[in-house]
Amino acid sequence: LAKCAVVEPGSTVLVAGATGGVGQLATAKLLERGYKVRALTRKPDKTKQLFSNHPNLEVAAADLRQPETLSAVVSGVDAVCCCTGTTAFPSNRWEGNNGPRPTDYDGPHNLLKACPKSLKRFVFVTSAGVERRTELPWAILNTFGVLQFKRDSEMALEASGLPFTILRPSRLTDGPYTSYDLNTLLQATSGSRQEVVLSATDSLFGEASRIAVAEAIVQSLQSDVAENRAFALSSVEGDGPRQDAAKWGKLFSACYPSGAGAARSTVSV
């Protein structure tokens, strides 16, 4: 796998799923840290309103299910953050061809194929349980294939040759925020559960704050240690790394203590 430079503030980051629960927080954090964000959306007016027409925000109308709409959207971006997802079981979110296969397989595959080879990082948010699909309770969650489709997309990313980071959060908490603006999103906290546990294997249970997942996205972009790695993520009681890059660096590094061939571990700070 090729190794590339980290993605510094000032770079252009495409966020797919920018109005979703994780994507809205990641977009807000990226804008706050000085990144230029290109928000890929099917609802451009909603996206502009959400982020208050921020000067570093570019809204790009496209549909991951329609590959012909993607080439212009990915042109010139330095990194991609894919935060799309749907419900594991039938719900109103499936309406309009938004079930697991179009959302978790077709969309990410189309986005991957469209990405320029010069991309510095593709950050992909999937789910805990992708490698435990035959075990309970994950087998139930995978009844309609959501975990299988997510893992298939992970494997496509791993085989793509693009530098990547995969994040596998446990059951998501904190949000989505439905009555908000950019400042409200930036002020959101996860109460006393701000400690972050990372694992190099799909071995965690519990829950994960969307705030922590969004922060992990931003921190991974600036970490060479997080490149070409997968991390499971959970939130537990404690103060946590918050926005401290050094603490996040220790978390990422501790999961892979001596390079790719080393025993992989579970850590918190």
N, C-alpha and C positions, 0 to 999 in steps of 0.2 A: 504494500500500500504506500502511496506517495505521502510524504510529509510536507505540509505547507506552513506558511507563517500564520500566526494568530491574527484574529480579526479585530483591529483596533477601532476605537471610537472615531467617527468620521467616515467609516466605511458604510456602504449601502447594504442593508440586510432586507431580504424579502421575507415577509411573514405571511404564511398561508394559514388561514383560520384566525385572522387578526381581531375578529369581533367575538371569538369564542372565549370560554372561561379562562384558559391558560394564555391564549394568544393576545387577549386584550391587556393582560398584565405584562406580558413579555414586550409588547409594543410600547406600552407606557414606560417601562424601565429602559428600553433601548433608546427612546427619545430623550429621556432624562439624562442618560450617560453620554449623549452627543453623537449617537448613530443617526444615519439617514435611514428611514424605514420606508420600504415600498410595501404597502399592505395589499395583498391579493384578496379580492373580495368579489362576491356576486351582488353586494349591496353598497355601492360606492357612497351614496348619500348618507347612509347610516354610519359608515366608517368615518367620513369627514366630520360629522357631528360629534361622534364619540370622542375623537381626539382633537376637537376644537380647532380644526384646520391648522395644526401645528406646522411651522415653516419647514421642518425637516421630514414631514410626512408626505409621501406621494401615494395616492390611491390608484390602484390598477385594477380595472374591472376584468375579471377572467374567471374561468370555471375549470377546476382541476379535472373534471370528468370529460372535458373537451380539449384534447391536446392541441388542437389548432389555435387555441386562444393563449397558449403559454409562452411561445418563443419570444414575443416582444416583452413579456412581463419579466422574464429572467435575464434579459439582455443587460449586461453591465453590472450585475449584482456581485458583491463580494462573498455573501453568505446567504443561506436559506435556512429558515426555521419553519418546520412543518408541524403545526399544532392542531391539525384537523382531527375530527373524531365524531362518532355518533353513539347512540345508546346500544347496549349489547342485546336488548330485547325490543320487540316491536313497540314503537311509540309514534307520536305525531312528528317527531324529528325524522322519521323514515320517509315521510311524504315527499313526493317530487324526486324520487330516485336518490334518496339520501341514506339508504341502508348500509350495512357493514361493507359489502363488497365494493360499491362505488366510492365510499368514503375512505375505507382503510386499505384497499388494494388498488383499485383503478386510479384513484386520484394521486396517491404517492408515486405509483409507477410512472404515470404520465409526467409528473413534476420532475422526477429523477431523469427521465429521458430528455427532458427539455433543458436541463441545467448545463451551463457552459463548463468545459473541462478546466477552465481557469478558476473555478469556484474554490474558495479557501476553506469552507466548512459547510456541511449540511447537518443541521441539528434536527433530530427527529424525535418527537414525543410520542411514545406508544403506551405501554401499560405493563404493570406487574402481571405475571401469569402467562406471558407469551411462550415461555419454555416449560410451563407446568399445565398444559392444556388438558392432559389426561387425568390430572389429579383434582380432587375436590378441594375448595369450591370452584376452582377454575374451569373444570369441565362443564359445570352448569352455565357459567358466564359465557362459555364458548359455544353454547347450543346453536346459535345462528352464525358461528364462524368468525366472530369479531377478533378473537385472539389469534386464530390461524391466519387471518388476513393481515393483521398487524405484523406477525412474525414473518410472513412471506415478504412483506414490504421491507422489514429490517434486513432480511437476507439479500434482497435486491440492492439495497443501499450498500451493504458490506461488500458486495461483489462489483459495485459500480466503478471502483477506482477513485471515487471522490472522497476527500477527507471528511470524516463524519464524527458526530457524537450522538449516541442513542440514550434517551432518558426514559426509564420505565417506572413511572410513579405508581404508588399504591392508590387505594380508593381516594378520589379527589375531594378535598374540602375547601372552604373559603371561596365563595363565588359559585357560579358566575354572578357578577355584579350587574344588575339590570337598571339601576337608577344611578347614573354616575357621570363623571366627566374625567378628564385626564388627571386632575389634581386629586380627586377622590380615589382613583385607582392607585396612585402613588402613595396615598396615606393608609391604604389597607394593611392590616396586620393580622397575624395568625394567633394573637393572644399569647398564652404562655407556651404554646407548642411551636417554638421557633427553632428548636434543635433539628438538625438534618442528619439522617443516617443514609449513607450510600453503600451499595454493594456492587461488586463486579459481576455477581451472578443474580439470576432471577430467583431470589430467596427471601424477599421481604414480605411482610404482611402489614396490616394496620391501614393507616391513611397517610395522605400526602397533601400538604397545603399547596393550592395552586400558586400562591405567592412564592413559596420555596421553589417550585418547579420553574416558574418564570425567572427567578433569580439564577437558578442553575443554568438555564439557557444562556443568559447574558454572561455569566462567569465562564462557561465552557468555551465561548467564542474567544476569550482572551487567554485560554489555557492550552499550551501545547501538550500537557499531560493528558488532557481530555480528548485529544484527537485520536480517531480510530478506536474509540472505546465505547462500551455500553455501561450504564450505571442504573441500577435500581435505586429508588429514592423513597424514603418515608420521613414523616414528621413525628417528633416525640416531644415530651416536656423538656424545656430548657431554653437557654438564651440563643444558641445557634450562631452560625457564621454571619447571618444578615447579609450585608454588602461587602464584607471584608474579603478582599481577593486572596490574601495570604491564607486565611482559614479555609477558603474554598480550595485553594491549591493543595493544601495538606489533605483535605478530604479526597480529592481526585487522585492524588499520588498514592495515598495509603491503600487504595483499592487494587493497585497494580504495583506492588512494592519494588519489583526488580525487572520491569519490562514485561513483554508479552508472554514469556514462558513461565513467569513466576506464579506461585499459588495466589489465587485471587481471594480477596477478603472483604469483610464488612466493617465499616468504620463510622464513627461520629466524632465530633469535636466537643 
